[in-house]
């Protein structure tokens, strides 16, 4: 399996949602498409799953036009909305038959897949009575049913409560062993947990395409994080004037200090703080979280 | 073809769950029997309620023939209230799928747009045609009972002509439902256009020729005079042409994803 997105551009009434976007996806990858609201994530995923046609560019799966390869793709919409009058079993039978699966086959696979997504025992209740998390899981079941080589998920966990999110994340973690996954999200800790590769998109433009370790290594150097109490805020002003301090950033009681050489300077800074009788709550070497990096990229650029 | 059957089956199951398969025929049975009963009993009702002073009741009113009564069932019941009910029952045919994203969702599967549209039209047309036929048959029984007998062959050929007009109604509503996004607008446009078509029948032969509502007029003519008018075949072909054209527009609209309006 190989997905190629080539120079895709999509505009709505003059507003460009996706601007000349290209990327490639290899078999077995789990790629997170991250970006702020309105960055064009959903639009891009809709182009990939052939719901909207791009104004320019094309999407190829194994070298074939995507519109001819629909059975190789499983799509999970942002708000999966099934026919509320159908039961879960009927929904899966319906979607499965539309994907070209035989009825006998479905009779066998549907109970398996329902068990996998944790909906066993609910197969005969109407989808209209389902909670958001259950619908999401049914959506995943539906996307997995025809064993596609690529699964496209649009914000699979964003609308769920912590419990539902945990369940769905574990589920995705499990299925990523078997298929290639492309998912979009703006909850970075989720992406950090399940994806190995990130594509950051902003205003329809790809601004970063890298692996998580790469991203963290590149951004997390030479930083110390000191958490102090309110009465010692003055110390921050002194720190700013130290020769080896390059940058100081204050977030609440946390002070992020960028130094020239972390190995040499960290003890110097600690000594300095002790000399000034600073009440230290926490002192550690800071690695930027994905969120910090994301904010920096999206806000600054 | 297999996808078409799956989609068709889904539509039927939906209709059964919505009990549309019951209420739509019932509505048409009521509409169908209203005309013969009211026509038959109107003089007695007027006499009983109106005091009778100064009112002369045209004796020809009660001596209408069965065929005429059946014709006015089509003309004044089915083509007015019946048409509105049909349109309202179908206004969401495509629109609901568009609104809740199911249309886009279904099309992410390897399904052709044609099988999707065919599933919609065939299912909705068959339920509409069945309801109309049942209502019409009820009207036929009452007309035979309360007035003179209508020849069976006239009854059947009029029904067949009328069902072509019903197909036009279903296709038109489907097309409007595909193009517009609000149920109110869909109902309004469809009802005004279709009733407008029906009203202008008979104004000019040229308009009648391209007007599909003439099919309803032909059906009435068969019932009243017993002969199929010579224009009926030409009209039938023109109507079929319109239907194909509307199906084409619907298909074009969905296939080119014009329904995405984010």
Interface residues (C-beta under 8 A of the other chain):
Chain A: X12 X46 X49 X50 X51 X52 X53 X70 X71 X73 X75 X77 X79 X80 X81 X82 X83 X85 X86 X90 X94 X95 X97 X98 X99 X100
Chain B: X2 X3 X6 X7 X10 X13 X14 X17 X18 X100 X101 X102 X104 X105 X106 X107 X108 X109 X110 X111 X256 X257 X260 X262
